[in-house]
Amino acid sequence: MPRKTGLGRELNLSSKSVKTRTDSYIAMISELNRRRTQVAAGGGKKRQEREHKRGKLLARERVSRLLDEGSEFHEIGSFAAYGMYEEDGGCPSAGTVVGLGHVSGRLCIIVANDATVKAGAWFPMTTKKNLRAQEIALENRIPIIYLVDSAGVYLPMQDEVFPDRDHFGRIFRNNAVLSRLGVPQISAIMGSCVAGGAYLPIMSDEALIVEGTGSVFLAGPFLVKAAIGETAEKETLGGAATHSQISGVTDYQMADDDECLATIRELIGRLGEQQRAGFDRIESVEPAFAPEELYGLLPISASSSYDMRDVLARIVDAESWTEYKEGYGKTIITGYARIDGWSVGIVANQRLVVRAKSGVKSQVDEMQAGGVIYSDSADKAARFIMICNQKKIPLVFFQDVTGFMVGSRAEHGGIIKDGAKMVSAVANSVVPKFTVVVGNSYGAGNYAMCGRAYDPRLILAWPTARIAVMGGAQAAETLMQIQATKREREGEELSEEERAALLTEIQERYDSQTSPYYAAARLWVDELIDPIETRSCLSTGLEMANHNPDIPPFSPGIIQT
């Protein structure tokens, strides 16, 4: 049997530094919760009251009543479009509520239009968010439920929503592909469903429609009048009775939202059992240390050090850790663990400055910077990733990386090839991958540690996350030097005061773009979470991934030879 090693250490909760870190992090969590409450309000109280007067439930109320009592709802993209489209009045949560939850005991992905936000109109980020929901259903073969209540494309931005590969039309393409793969799709028409948007529910396996509020048609009354001169009332043209009793477009005519949601629960509850991937799971064991202690471990400063093993010890099951190549490639930690009973392989950046063998006997040990990927670390990680693929063990990446090591010594040692091996192993990995952005996520380190471009089944971020091509200070200095050189060529010499002002201006702009809220707004990450939610989110993600039994053979590619 492999030798099990201890993971993490006890935290001195009375320590001044721990208290300072805890207070700082709790303040960040408070801000996260404040902003989350703000976006959850959608279009505001007046519009919410208007929906209630129409006899409709709000999007989040619909989701809540659909879910099993007491079950968790893991929202995805709650900060989508955050701070964007302000000239158009904003689009909180991209006008759509999306998340993972259990319905009649089955894990589903749920998509609910928020009619309080521009009548549920589709902005560019609305499309991206809906496509992400369908991608999750496709990758994991889990049922998808659409609660439709949308006025269709937001016309002032139609050029960014309608014609391209990953625009509105991709939604219907995905409907067809999901159907071919046998992934259940159920749609409830609970409000407007207009024009091209009419295809989404009707291309689902089954469609429900609510009397009085639900309507679906390719052209509404005004367009019909303008196009062919016919005068038709909304209900006659595309209401519940029309499509349930005359056209046969919809399958179930529902009296109200509550009956509609109850019927969806019945339909999901009748689904047959599907084959699973068979990822290993045993009885869950709580972590060795309280997850709340994460607040006292994590520094607010991007450059401060901490031991990633202490972080992992507050997420993984106690006594489940077996480290791989513990004494080699110390700026990346690799090992087997369990998260809520699920067997996983963990690849995590180490933020401590560590002492590592140079590989040449005549030379003394050298210090390696924390958060930097060296050749030996990349080599170790690539091999571990390949082993996990061989063993059919899902991978979890914990990112706090400033990039690969640079300089002549690193280049002579082949850092590019070793880095390419790691990137190749991540890209070709066939087992499910999950990513948690703990702190920095810079440059090629983002790629090697399974950033968005490398198809993690879920990518989560903590409030301390920073995603960019490089750190703010380095980027600002580089950009300042470029601008200063340009001005000098034009005969302008910057004073020290002007250089300092320019540097500050560039760094502030760059820092705003590395904010986790900036990343979440653009869906570079699926969700911003409180660190203590990490274990629960990953467990749900692993349960989700286990629904797809189709795991192709692993081939590492030529770069590994």
Disulfide bonds with the S-S distance in Angstrom:
none
